Amino acid sequence: MTEGAPGGGREAARPAARPSRVTRWDALTVGLSASVLGGAMIQGGLGALLPYLGQDMPMTHTMESLHITGLATGGLVASALAEPARRRIGRGRVLVAGAALCAVGAVLLAVAPTPVLSAAAMLFVGIGLTSTLIAGQVLLMVLHGRRQGARMIGELNVSYSVGGVVAAALLPVVAAGVLGWRGFAVIPAALLALVVVPLVWLGVRRSATDGAVAVPAGTGHATGRARLTPVTMLLCVVVEWGFLFWLATHLTTVAGLSTADAARATGAMWLAVLVGRVAGSRLLGVLRPGLLLLGSLVLAVVATVALTLVTTPVAAVLTGVLAGLSAANLYAGAVAYVIEADPVRADAAVARGSLLSAVALIVAPLGLGVLADGIGLRTAYVAVAAVLLTAAFVMLAVTWPRDRRPASSAAAPDLGRAGPPSVPVPTPADDPVATAATAPVAPVPCEEK
């Protein structure tokens, strides 16, 4: 998805489009936020929805994990097809198609007679929501300029969190009605099909959606161990969705709480995610990304321990808050950490991290589900703690200085900074690789689950 990047064919030579004269409340911008919110009601609410599906359509932990795997597979497919689709049909039509695919997935979920079909519905939601995020975040930079567009990308990720909070709040209420949990799936389906798709289509017709955003390249590139930062991104995504998808199932299966108690805890978790992401967007302007990431990992360890000790509904809600605060900035912090390590090749580095993360989201939930069927979810969830520790060790390996000077003069590892502190960052003047990479490149968007 690199426009204006070297080797991009005809589009590489196209000048950056000036931001369209649109406001934050124009049809396309509002429709884009509503599209993400609608998709997030399904994707973000899946963790709380799974116990309800299990009551209506009994399934194993492996089958439950296949729903998560369906979302991840959809994201992988969308990531692979994003640039060819944009070149062939344009960003605007990609956004319309993304909203439509999310609506199809919601309808399939509402009418699914078997777990196989409900898992297939997640594939459509994964493709649609990921396509919307990939095309939409770049489009915000095109329409609103770099500075305003960057802020609005943060707000778009907040819209995702709002979708998760709304889903967790509505699910127990709607599930108690005549239609049960299926009535819940009708809500995002109606929102997407009747409101979002027409709104986005109208906005696309009124706006120039295929302009390029020229962003000056950074002055340095990753050296040695700094290239491990995409692995940190992968591990953080595994931990994040380990909480977001498995909290409700853990509370019902291990702690023996009711589905309503689990739904309330999940709602508290998503509210904490929302608050954490708003706060994190401010903290990233003050702290180094690595410090925010390290703090999130430490909090995740506390949340993991608390989850194993939960026995009451009140403790479940408090644990949900801890889990939400710890998961809120794992992805955003990891992406910023990767970009700081390799500003020249930030697009390629984040793309590698995103690809690794998509593969991990296919393998990790399925692996945890199979493990839980064999040894129990309480014991299997120890794997999340293992991933947490591995992420911390990778960060330490990236930041620890290479030289072995005496203690009085050796530099201490700076966990807030990605890349070895003892390695100077080359400039274009003395680095032919950096010199060749000074052509403008488009930013790679950050996706939130």
C-alpha positions as a Markdown table, in Angstrom:
| # | Residue | x | y | z |
|---|---|---|---|---|
| 1 | Met | 0.0 | 0.0 | 0.0 |
| 2 | Thr | 2.8 | 2.4 | -0.8 |
| 3 | Glu | 1.9 | 5.2 | -3.1 |
| 4 | Gly | 4.6 | 7.3 | -4.4 |
| 5 | Ala | 7.2 | 4.7 | -3.3 |
| 6 | Pro | 10.0 | 3.8 | -5.6 |
| 7 | Gly | 9.1 | 1.1 | -8.0 |
| 8 | Gly | 5.4 | 1.9 | -7.9 |
| 9 | Gly | 4.9 | 2.1 | -11.6 |
| 10 | Arg | 2.8 | 5.0 | -13.0 |
| 11 | Glu | 1.5 | 5.7 | -9.5 |
| 12 | Ala | 5.0 | 6.3 | -8.2 |
| 13 | Ala | 5.4 | 9.4 | -10.3 |
| 14 | Arg | 2.0 | 10.8 | -9.4 |
| 15 | Pro | 2.3 | 14.0 | -7.2 |
| 16 | Ala | 0.7 | 14.0 | -3.8 |
| 17 | Ala | -2.9 | 15.1 | -3.9 |
| 18 | Arg | -3.8 | 18.2 | -1.9 |
| 19 | Pro | -6.2 | 17.5 | 0.9 |
| 20 | Ser | -9.8 | 17.8 | -0.2 |
| 21 | Arg | -11.9 | 20.6 | 1.3 |
| 22 | Val | -13.8 | 18.4 | 3.7 |
| 23 | Thr | -14.5 | 18.6 | 7.4 |
| 24 | Arg | -14.3 | 16.0 | 10.2 |
| 25 | Trp | -18.1 | 15.8 | 9.8 |
| 26 | Asp | -18.4 | 15.2 | 6.1 |
| 27 | Ala | -20.3 | 12.1 | 4.9 |
| 28 | Leu | -17.2 | 10.1 | 4.0 |
| 29 | Thr | -15.4 | 10.7 | 7.3 |
| 30 | Val | -18.5 | 10.0 | 9.4 |
| 31 | Gly | -19.3 | 7.0 | 7.3 |
| 32 | Leu | -15.8 | 5.7 | 7.8 |
| 33 | Ser | -16.0 | 6.0 | 11.5 |
| 34 | Ala | -19.4 | 4.3 | 11.6 |
| 35 | Ser | -18.1 | 1.5 | 9.4 |
| 36 | Val | -15.3 | 0.8 | 11.8 |
| 37 | Leu | -17.7 | 1.0 | 14.7 |
| 38 | Gly | -20.1 | -1.4 | 13.1 |
| 39 | Gly | -17.4 | -4.0 | 12.2 |
| 40 | Ala | -16.0 | -3.7 | 15.7 |
| 41 | Met | -19.3 | -4.5 | 17.3 |
| 42 | Ile | -18.9 | -8.0 | 15.7 |
| 43 | Gln | -15.1 | -8.4 | 15.9 |
| 44 | Gly | -14.6 | -6.7 | 19.3 |
| 45 | Gly | -17.8 | -8.2 | 20.7 |
| 46 | Leu | -16.9 | -11.8 | 19.7 |
| 47 | Gly | -15.2 | -12.6 | 23.0 |
| 48 | Ala | -18.4 | -11.8 | 24.9 |
| 49 | Leu | -20.6 | -13.4 | 22.2 |
| 50 | Leu | -18.9 | -16.8 | 22.2 |
| 51 | Pro | -20.4 | -18.1 | 25.5 |
| 52 | Tyr | -23.9 | -17.3 | 24.1 |
| 53 | Leu | -23.1 | -19.1 | 20.9 |
| 54 | Gly | -21.9 | -22.1 | 22.9 |
| 55 | Gln | -25.2 | -22.3 | 24.8 |
| 56 | Asp | -27.2 | -22.3 | 21.6 |
| 57 | Met | -24.8 | -24.3 | 19.5 |
| 58 | Pro | -22.5 | -26.5 | 21.7 |
| 59 | Met | -18.9 | -26.4 | 20.6 |
| 60 | Thr | -15.4 | -27.3 | 21.8 |
| 61 | His | -12.7 | -24.8 | 22.6 |
| 62 | Thr | -11.2 | -25.6 | 19.3 |
| 63 | Met | -14.4 | -24.7 | 17.5 |
| 64 | Glu | -14.6 | -21.5 | 19.5 |
| 65 | Ser | -11.0 | -20.6 | 18.5 |
| 66 | Leu | -11.9 | -21.2 | 14.8 |
| 67 | His | -14.2 | -18.1 | 15.0 |
| 68 | Ile | -11.1 | -16.1 | 16.1 |
| 69 | Thr | -9.1 | -17.8 | 13.4 |
| 70 | Gly | -11.7 | -16.8 | 10.8 |
| 71 | Leu | -11.3 | -13.1 | 11.7 |
| 72 | Ala | -7.5 | -13.4 | 11.5 |
| 73 | Thr | -7.7 | -15.3 | 8.1 |
| 74 | Gly | -9.9 | -12.5 | 6.8 |
| 75 | Gly | -7.4 | -9.9 | 7.9 |
| 76 | Leu | -4.6 | -11.8 | 6.2 |
| 77 | Val | -6.6 | -12.1 | 3.0 |
| 78 | Ala | -7.5 | -8.4 | 3.1 |
| 79 | Ser | -3.8 | -7.4 | 3.8 |
| 80 | Ala | -2.6 | -9.4 | 0.8 |
| 81 | Leu | -5.3 | -8.1 | -1.6 |
| 82 | Ala | -5.3 | -4.5 | -0.3 |
| 83 | Glu | -2.9 | -2.9 | -2.8 |
| 84 | Pro | -4.1 | -4.8 | -5.9 |
| 85 | Ala | -7.7 | -4.0 | -5.1 |
| 86 | Arg | -6.9 | -0.3 | -4.5 |
| 87 | Arg | -5.1 | -0.1 | -7.9 |
| 88 | Arg | -7.9 | -1.8 | -9.7 |
| 89 | Ile | -11.0 | -0.2 | -8.2 |
| 90 | Gly | -9.8 | 2.6 | -6.0 |
| 91 | Arg | -9.9 | 3.4 | -2.3 |
| 92 | Gly | -13.5 | 4.6 | -2.4 |
| 93 | Arg | -14.9 | 1.3 | -3.8 |
| 94 | Val | -12.7 | -0.6 | -1.4 |
| 95 | Leu | -14.3 | 1.2 | 1.5 |
| 96 | Val | -17.8 | 0.5 | 0.2 |
| 97 | Ala | -17.0 | -3.1 | -0.4 |
| 98 | Gly | -15.5 | -3.4 | 3.1 |
| 99 | Ala | -18.7 | -2.1 | 4.8 |
| 100 | Ala | -20.8 | -4.4 | 2.6 |
| 101 | Leu | -18.7 | -7.5 | 3.5 |
| 102 | Cys | -19.0 | -6.6 | 7.2 |
| 103 | Ala | -22.8 | -6.4 | 6.8 |
| 104 | Val | -22.8 | -9.8 | 5.0 |
| 105 | Gly | -20.9 | -11.3 | 7.9 |
| 106 | Ala | -23.3 | -9.9 | 10.5 |
| 107 | Val | -26.3 | -11.3 | 8.6 |
| 108 | Leu | -24.6 | -14.7 | 8.3 |
| 109 | Leu | -23.9 | -14.7 | 12.0 |
| 110 | Ala | -27.5 | -13.8 | 12.8 |
| 111 | Val | -28.9 | -16.8 | 10.8 |
| 112 | Ala | -26.1 | -19.3 | 11.4 |
| 113 | Pro | -27.6 | -22.7 | 12.2 |
| 114 | Thr | -24.2 | -24.3 | 13.0 |
| 115 | Pro | -20.9 | -23.2 | 14.5 |
| 116 | Val | -19.3 | -23.8 | 11.1 |
| 117 | Leu | -21.4 | -21.1 | 9.4 |
| 118 | Ser | -20.9 | -18.6 | 12.3 |
| 119 | Ala | -17.1 | -19.1 | 12.0 |
| 120 | Ala | -17.4 | -18.5 | 8.2 |
| 121 | Ala | -19.3 | -15.3 | 9.0 |
| 122 | Met | -16.2 | -14.1 | 10.9 |
| 123 | Leu | -14.1 | -14.5 | 7.7 |
| 124 | Phe | -16.3 | -11.9 | 5.9 |
| 125 | Val | -16.1 | -9.6 | 8.9 |
| 126 | Gly | -12.3 | -9.9 | 9.0 |
| 127 | Ile | -11.9 | -9.1 | 5.3 |
| 128 | Gly | -14.3 | -6.2 | 5.4 |
| 129 | Leu | -13.1 | -4.5 | 8.6 |
| 130 | Thr | -9.4 | -4.9 | 7.7 |
| 131 | Ser | -10.0 | -3.6 | 4.2 |
| 132 | Thr | -11.8 | -0.6 | 5.7 |
| 133 | Leu | -8.9 | 0.1 | 8.1 |
| 134 | Ile | -6.2 | -0.2 | 5.6 |
| 135 | Ala | -7.8 | 2.0 | 2.9 |
| 136 | Gly | -9.5 | 4.3 | 5.4 |
| 137 | Gln | -6.5 | 5.4 | 7.5 |
| 138 | Val | -4.5 | 6.4 | 4.4 |
| 139 | Leu | -7.5 | 8.2 | 3.0 |
| 140 | Leu | -7.8 | 10.3 | 6.2 |
| 141 | Met | -4.3 | 11.6 | 5.5 |
| 142 | Val | -5.2 | 12.4 | 1.9 |
| 143 | Leu | -8.4 | 14.2 | 2.8 |
| 144 | His | -7.4 | 16.0 | 5.9 |
| 145 | Gly | -3.6 | 16.5 | 5.6 |
| 146 | Arg | -0.8 | 14.9 | 7.6 |
| 147 | Arg | -1.3 | 16.6 | 11.0 |
| 148 | Gln | -5.1 | 16.6 | 11.2 |
| 149 | Gly | -5.2 | 13.2 | 9.4 |
| 150 | Ala | -2.9 | 11.7 | 12.0 |
| 151 | Arg | -5.1 | 12.8 | 14.8 |
| 152 | Met | -8.2 | 11.4 | 13.0 |
| 153 | Ile | -6.5 | 8.1 | 12.6 |
| 154 | Gly | -6.3 | 8.0 | 16.4 |
| 155 | Glu | -9.9 | 8.9 | 16.6 |
| 156 | Leu | -10.7 | 6.1 | 14.1 |
| 157 | Asn | -9.1 | 3.6 | 16.4 |
| 158 | Val | -11.1 | 5.0 | 19.3 |
| 159 | Ser | -14.2 | 4.3 | 17.2 |
| 160 | Tyr | -13.2 | 0.7 | 17.1 |
| 161 | Ser | -13.1 | 0.7 | 20.9 |
| 162 | Val | -16.5 | 2.4 | 21.1 |
| 163 | Gly | -17.8 | -0.5 | 19.0 |
| 164 | Gly | -16.5 | -3.0 | 21.5 |
| 165 | Val | -18.0 | -1.1 | 24.4 |
| 166 | Val | -21.4 | -0.8 | 22.7 |
| 167 | Ala | -21.4 | -4.5 | 21.9 |
| 168 | Ala | -20.6 | -5.6 | 25.4 |
| 169 | Ala | -23.3 | -3.3 | 26.8 |
| 170 | Leu | -26.0 | -4.3 | 24.3 |
| 171 | Leu | -25.3 | -8.0 | 24.2 |
| 172 | Pro | -26.7 | -9.1 | 27.6 |
| 173 | Val | -29.8 | -6.8 | 27.1 |
| 174 | Val | -30.6 | -8.0 | 23.6 |
| 175 | Ala | -29.8 | -11.6 | 24.4 |
| 176 | Ala | -32.5 | -11.6 | 27.1 |
| 177 | Gly | -35.1 | -10.7 | 24.4 |
| 178 | Val | -37.1 | -12.8 | 22.0 |
| 179 | Leu | -34.4 | -13.2 | 19.4 |
| 180 | Gly | -31.6 | -14.0 | 21.9 |
| 181 | Trp | -28.1 | -13.4 | 20.8 |
| 182 | Arg | -29.1 | -13.4 | 17.2 |
| 183 | Gly | -31.0 | -10.2 | 17.7 |
| 184 | Phe | -27.6 | -8.6 | 18.7 |
| 185 | Ala | -26.1 | -9.5 | 15.3 |
| 186 | Val | -29.0 | -7.8 | 13.5 |
| 187 | Ile | -28.0 | -4.4 | 15.0 |
| 188 | Pro | -24.6 | -4.0 | 13.3 |
| 189 | Ala | -26.0 | -5.7 | 10.1 |
| 190 | Ala | -28.7 | -3.0 | 9.9 |
| 191 | Leu | -26.3 | -0.2 | 10.8 |
| 192 | Leu | -23.8 | -1.3 | 8.1 |
| 193 | Ala | -26.3 | -2.1 | 5.3 |
| 194 | Leu | -28.8 | 0.7 | 5.8 |
| 195 | Val | -26.7 | 3.6 | 7.0 |
| 196 | Val | -22.9 | 3.0 | 6.5 |
| 197 | Val | -22.9 | 1.7 | 3.0 |
| 198 | Pro | -25.1 | 4.5 | 1.5 |
| 199 | Leu | -23.2 | 7.1 | 3.6 |
| 200 | Val | -19.7 | 5.9 | 2.4 |
| 201 | Trp | -21.0 | 5.6 | -1.2 |
| 202 | Leu | -22.2 | 9.2 | -1.1 |
| 203 | Gly | -19.0 | 10.4 | 0.4 |
| 204 | Val | -16.9 | 8.6 | -2.2 |
| 205 | Arg | -18.8 | 10.3 | -5.0 |
| 206 | Arg | -18.2 | 13.7 | -3.4 |
| 207 | Ser | -14.5 | 13.3 | -2.6 |
| 208 | Ala | -11.2 | 12.6 | -4.3 |
| 209 | Thr | -10.3 | 9.3 | -2.7 |
| 210 | Asp | -7.3 | 8.2 | -4.7 |
| 211 | Gly | -4.8 | 11.0 | -4.1 |
| 212 | Ala | -1.3 | 10.2 | -2.7 |
| 213 | Val | 0.2 | 11.4 | 0.5 |
| 214 | Ala | 3.8 | 12.3 | 0.3 |
| 215 | Val | 5.7 | 11.8 | 3.5 |
| 216 | Pro | 9.4 | 12.6 | 3.8 |
| 217 | Ala | 11.4 | 9.6 | 4.7 |
| 218 | Gly | 13.4 | 9.4 | 8.0 |
| 219 | Thr | 17.1 | 9.7 | 8.3 |
| 220 | Gly | 18.0 | 6.4 | 9.7 |
| 221 | His | 17.3 | 2.7 | 9.2 |
| 222 | Ala | 17.4 | -0.4 | 11.3 |
| 223 | Thr | 20.7 | -2.0 | 12.1 |
| 224 | Gly | 21.2 | -5.5 | 13.5 |
| 225 | Arg | 19.0 | -6.3 | 16.4 |
| 226 | Ala | 16.6 | -3.4 | 15.8 |
| 227 | Arg | 15.2 | -5.5 | 12.9 |
| 228 | Leu | 13.7 | -7.8 | 15.6 |
| 229 | Thr | 11.1 | -5.1 | 16.5 |
| 230 | Pro | 8.4 | -6.6 | 14.2 |
| 231 | Val | 8.7 | -9.8 | 16.4 |
| 232 | Thr | 7.7 | -7.6 | 19.4 |
| 233 | Met | 4.7 | -6.4 | 17.4 |
| 234 | Leu | 3.7 | -10.0 | 16.8 |
| 235 | Leu | 4.0 | -11.0 | 20.4 |
| 236 | Cys | 2.1 | -8.0 | 21.7 |
| 237 | Val | -0.8 | -8.7 | 19.3 |
| 238 | Val | -1.0 | -12.3 | 20.6 |
| 239 | Val | -1.2 | -11.0 | 24.2 |
| 240 | Glu | -3.8 | -8.3 | 23.3 |
| 241 | Trp | -6.2 | -10.7 | 21.7 |
| 242 | Gly | -5.5 | -13.3 | 24.3 |
| 243 | Phe | -7.4 | -10.9 | 26.6 |
| 244 | Leu | -9.9 | -9.5 | 24.2 |
| 245 | Phe | -11.1 | -12.8 | 22.9 |
| 246 | Trp | -10.7 | -15.2 | 25.8 |
| 247 | Leu | -11.6 | -13.2 | 28.9 |
| 248 | Ala | -15.3 | -14.1 | 28.8 |
| 249 | Thr | -14.7 | -17.8 | 28.1 |
| 250 | His | -12.1 | -18.0 | 30.8 |
| 251 | Leu | -14.6 | -16.4 | 33.3 |
| 252 | Thr | -17.4 | -18.9 | 32.4 |
| 253 | Thr | -15.2 | -22.0 | 32.0 |
| 254 | Val | -12.6 | -21.6 | 34.7 |
| 255 | Ala | -14.2 | -19.2 | 37.3 |
| 256 | Gly | -17.7 | -20.7 | 36.8 |
| 257 | Leu | -19.4 | -17.3 | 36.4 |
| 258 | Ser | -22.6 | -16.8 | 34.4 |
| 259 | Thr | -22.6 | -15.5 | 30.8 |
| 260 | Ala | -24.2 | -12.3 | 32.1 |
| 261 | Asp | -21.3 | -11.8 | 34.6 |
| 262 | Ala | -18.8 | -12.5 | 31.9 |
| 263 | Ala | -20.5 | -10.0 | 29.5 |
| 264 | Arg | -20.4 | -7.3 | 32.2 |
| 265 | Ala | -16.7 | -8.0 | 32.8 |
| 266 | Thr | -16.1 | -7.8 | 29.1 |
| 267 | Gly | -17.9 | -4.5 | 28.9 |
| 268 | Ala | -15.7 | -3.2 | 31.7 |
| 269 | Met | -12.7 | -4.4 | 29.7 |
| 270 | Trp | -13.7 | -2.6 | 26.5 |
| 271 | Leu | -14.5 | 0.6 | 28.5 |
| 272 | Ala | -11.0 | 0.4 | 29.9 |
| 273 | Val | -9.6 | -0.2 | 26.4 |
| 274 | Leu | -11.3 | 3.0 | 25.3 |
| 275 | Val | -10.0 | 5.0 | 28.2 |
| 276 | Gly | -6.5 | 3.5 | 27.8 |
| 277 | Arg | -6.3 | 4.3 | 24.1 |
| 278 | Val | -7.4 | 7.9 | 24.6 |
| 279 | Ala | -4.8 | 8.3 | 27.3 |
| 280 | Gly | -2.2 | 6.3 | 25.3 |
| 281 | Ser | -2.5 | 8.6 | 22.3 |
| 282 | Arg | -1.5 | 11.5 | 24.6 |
| 283 | Leu | 1.3 | 9.5 | 26.4 |
| 284 | Leu | 2.9 | 8.6 | 23.0 |
| 285 | Gly | 3.6 | 12.3 | 22.5 |
| 286 | Val | 5.4 | 12.4 | 25.8 |
| 287 | Leu | 7.0 | 9.0 | 26.4 |
| 288 | Arg | 9.1 | 6.9 | 24.2 |
| 289 | Pro | 7.0 | 4.1 | 22.6 |
| 290 | Gly | 9.1 | 1.4 | 24.4 |
| 291 | Leu | 8.3 | 2.8 | 27.8 |
| 292 | Leu | 4.6 | 2.8 | 27.1 |
| 293 | Leu | 4.9 | -0.7 | 25.7 |
| 294 | Leu | 6.9 | -2.0 | 28.7 |
| 295 | Gly | 4.3 | -0.5 | 31.1 |
| 296 | Ser | 1.5 | -2.3 | 29.2 |
| 297 | Leu | 3.4 | -5.6 | 29.4 |
| 298 | Val | 3.9 | -5.3 | 33.1 |
| 299 | Leu | 0.2 | -4.5 | 33.6 |
| 300 | Ala | -0.7 | -7.5 | 31.4 |
| 301 | Val | 1.3 | -9.8 | 33.8 |
| 302 | Val | -0.8 | -8.4 | 36.7 |
| 303 | Ala | -4.0 | -9.0 | 34.7 |
| 304 | Thr | -3.1 | -12.5 | 33.9 |
| 305 | Val | -2.4 | -13.4 | 37.5 |
| 306 | Ala | -5.7 | -11.7 | 38.5 |
| 307 | Leu | -7.6 | -13.7 | 35.9 |
| 308 | Thr | -6.5 | -17.0 | 37.4 |
| 309 | Leu | -7.7 | -15.9 | 40.9 |
| 310 | Val | -11.2 | -14.6 | 40.0 |
| 311 | Thr | -14.1 | -16.1 | 41.9 |
| 312 | Thr | -16.7 | -13.4 | 42.1 |
| 313 | Pro | -18.5 | -11.1 | 39.7 |
| 314 | Val | -17.0 | -8.0 | 41.3 |
| 315 | Ala | -13.5 | -9.4 | 40.9 |
| 316 | Ala | -14.3 | -10.3 | 37.3 |
| 317 | Val | -15.2 | -6.7 | 36.5 |
| 318 | Leu | -12.0 | -5.4 | 38.2 |
| 319 | Thr | -9.9 | -8.0 | 36.2 |
| 320 | Gly | -11.7 | -6.9 | 33.0 |
| 321 | Val | -10.5 | -3.3 | 33.8 |
| 322 | Leu | -6.9 | -4.5 | 34.3 |
| 323 | Ala | -7.0 | -6.6 | 31.1 |
| 324 | Gly | -8.4 | -3.6 | 29.1 |
| 325 | Leu | -5.9 | -1.1 | 30.3 |
| 326 | Ser | -3.0 | -3.5 | 29.6 |
| 327 | Ala | -4.3 | -4.4 | 26.1 |
| 328 | Ala | -5.2 | -0.9 | 25.1 |
| 329 | Asn | -1.9 | 0.3 | 23.9 |
| 330 | Leu | 0.0 | -3.0 | 23.0 |
| 331 | Tyr | -0.7 | -2.6 | 19.3 |
| 332 | Ala | -0.2 | 1.1 | 19.0 |
| 333 | Gly | 2.9 | 1.1 | 21.2 |
| 334 | Ala | 4.4 | -1.8 | 19.2 |
| 335 | Val | 3.8 | 0.0 | 15.9 |
| 336 | Ala | 5.4 | 3.2 | 17.2 |
| 337 | Tyr | 8.3 | 1.1 | 18.5 |
| 338 | Val | 8.8 | -0.5 | 15.1 |
| 339 | Ile | 8.6 | 2.9 | 13.3 |
| 340 | Glu | 11.1 | 4.4 | 15.7 |
| 341 | Ala | 13.6 | 1.6 | 15.0 |
| 342 | Asp | 13.4 | 2.0 | 11.3 |
| 343 | Pro | 12.1 | 5.4 | 10.2 |
| 344 | Val | 13.3 | 5.1 | 6.6 |
| 345 | Arg | 11.7 | 1.7 | 6.0 |
| 346 | Ala | 8.9 | 2.2 | 8.4 |
| 347 | Asp | 6.3 | 1.1 | 5.8 |
| 348 | Ala | 8.1 | -2.2 | 5.1 |
| 349 | Ala | 8.8 | -2.8 | 8.8 |
| 350 | Val | 5.2 | -2.3 | 9.9 |
| 351 | Ala | 4.0 | -4.4 | 7.0 |
| 352 | Arg | 6.3 | -7.2 | 8.1 |
| 353 | Gly | 4.9 | -6.9 | 11.6 |
| 354 | Ser | 1.3 | -6.8 | 10.4 |
| 355 | Leu | 1.9 | -9.9 | 8.3 |
| 356 | Leu | 3.5 | -11.7 | 11.2 |
| 357 | Ser | 0.6 | -10.6 | 13.5 |
| 358 | Ala | -2.0 | -11.8 | 11.0 |
| 359 | Val | -0.3 | -15.2 | 10.9 |
| 360 | Ala | -0.1 | -15.3 | 14.7 |
| 361 | Leu | -3.8 | -14.5 | 15.0 |
| 362 | Ile | -4.5 | -17.5 | 12.9 |
| 363 | Val | -2.2 | -19.9 | 14.7 |
| 364 | Ala | -2.2 | -18.7 | 18.3 |
| 365 | Pro | -6.0 | -18.8 | 19.1 |
| 366 | Leu | -6.3 | -22.2 | 17.5 |
| 367 | Gly | -3.3 | -23.5 | 19.4 |
| 368 | Leu | -4.6 | -22.2 | 22.7 |
| 369 | Gly | -8.0 | -23.8 | 21.9 |
| 370 | Val | -6.5 | -27.2 | 21.2 |
| 371 | Leu | -4.3 | -26.9 | 24.2 |
| 372 | Ala | -7.3 | -26.0 | 26.4 |
| 373 | Asp | -9.2 | -29.0 | 25.2 |
| 374 | Gly | -6.3 | -31.2 | 26.2 |
| 375 | Ile | -5.2 | -29.8 | 29.5 |
| 376 | Gly | -7.9 | -27.3 | 30.5 |
| 377 | Leu | -8.1 | -23.6 | 29.9 |
| 378 | Arg | -6.7 | -22.5 | 33.3 |
| 379 | Thr | -3.4 | -24.4 | 32.6 |
| 380 | Ala | -3.3 | -23.5 | 28.9 |
| 381 | Tyr | -3.7 | -19.8 | 29.6 |
| 382 | Val | -0.2 | -19.9 | 31.1 |
| 383 | Ala | 0.9 | -19.7 | 27.4 |
| 384 | Val | -0.2 | -16.0 | 27.4 |
| 385 | Ala | 2.2 | -15.3 | 30.3 |
| 386 | Ala | 5.0 | -17.1 | 28.4 |
| 387 | Val | 4.4 | -14.8 | 25.4 |
| 388 | Leu | 4.5 | -11.8 | 27.7 |
| 389 | Leu | 7.9 | -12.7 | 29.1 |
| 390 | Thr | 9.2 | -13.5 | 25.6 |
| 391 | Ala | 8.1 | -10.0 | 24.4 |
| 392 | Ala | 9.9 | -8.4 | 27.3 |
| 393 | Phe | 13.1 | -10.4 | 26.5 |
| 394 | Val | 12.9 | -9.4 | 22.8 |
| 395 | Met | 12.7 | -5.7 | 23.8 |
| 396 | Leu | 15.7 | -6.2 | 26.1 |
| 397 | Ala | 17.7 | -7.9 | 23.3 |
| 398 | Val | 16.9 | -5.1 | 21.0 |
| 399 | Thr | 17.9 | -2.3 | 23.4 |
| 400 | Trp | 20.8 | -3.8 | 25.3 |
| 401 | Pro | 24.1 | -2.1 | 24.3 |
| 402 | Arg | 26.5 | -4.2 | 22.2 |
| 403 | Asp | 29.8 | -3.1 | 23.8 |
| 404 | Arg | 31.0 | -4.4 | 27.2 |
| 405 | Arg | 32.5 | -1.3 | 28.7 |
| 406 | Pro | 33.2 | -0.9 | 32.4 |
| 407 | Ala | 30.1 | -0.3 | 34.5 |
| 408 | Ser | 31.0 | 3.3 | 35.1 |
| 409 | Ser | 31.0 | 4.2 | 31.4 |
| 410 | Ala | 28.7 | 1.6 | 29.8 |
| 411 | Ala | 25.3 | 2.9 | 28.7 |
| 412 | Ala | 22.3 | 1.4 | 30.4 |
| 413 | Pro | 19.7 | -0.2 | 28.1 |
| 414 | Asp | 17.0 | 2.3 | 27.2 |
| 415 | Leu | 13.8 | 0.3 | 26.9 |
| 416 | Gly | 12.0 | 3.3 | 25.7 |
| 417 | Arg | 14.0 | 3.4 | 22.5 |
| 418 | Ala | 13.9 | 0.8 | 19.8 |
| 419 | Gly | 17.3 | -0.2 | 18.4 |
| 420 | Pro | 20.7 | -0.6 | 20.0 |
| 421 | Pro | 21.7 | 2.7 | 21.8 |
| 422 | Ser | 25.4 | 2.1 | 21.0 |
| 423 | Val | 24.7 | 2.0 | 17.2 |
| 424 | Pro | 24.6 | 5.5 | 15.6 |
| 425 | Val | 21.8 | 6.1 | 13.1 |
| 426 | Pro | 23.3 | 6.8 | 9.7 |
| 427 | Thr | 22.3 | 9.7 | 7.7 |
| 428 | Pro | 21.6 | 9.9 | 3.9 |
| 429 | Ala | 24.9 | 11.7 | 3.4 |
| 430 | Asp | 26.9 | 8.8 | 4.5 |
| 431 | Asp | 24.6 | 5.9 | 3.8 |
| 432 | Pro | 23.9 | 4.9 | 0.2 |
| 433 | Val | 20.9 | 2.8 | 1.3 |
| 434 | Ala | 19.3 | 5.7 | 3.2 |
| 435 | Thr | 20.1 | 8.0 | 0.2 |
| 436 | Ala | 18.3 | 5.7 | -2.2 |
| 437 | Ala | 15.3 | 5.6 | 0.2 |
| 438 | Thr | 14.7 | 9.4 | 0.4 |
| 439 | Ala | 11.8 | 9.3 | -2.1 |
| 440 | Pro | 8.4 | 10.1 | -0.5 |
| 441 | Val | 6.5 | 7.1 | 0.8 |
| 442 | Ala | 3.0 | 6.7 | 2.0 |
| 443 | Pro | 2.5 | 5.7 | 5.7 |
| 444 | Val | 1.3 | 2.3 | 6.5 |
| 445 | Pro | -1.9 | 2.5 | 8.6 |
| 446 | Cys | -2.2 | 1.1 | 12.0 |
| 447 | Glu | -4.9 | -1.4 | 12.5 |
| 448 | Glu | -6.9 | -2.1 | 15.8 |
| 449 | Lys | -8.6 | -5.0 | 16.3 |
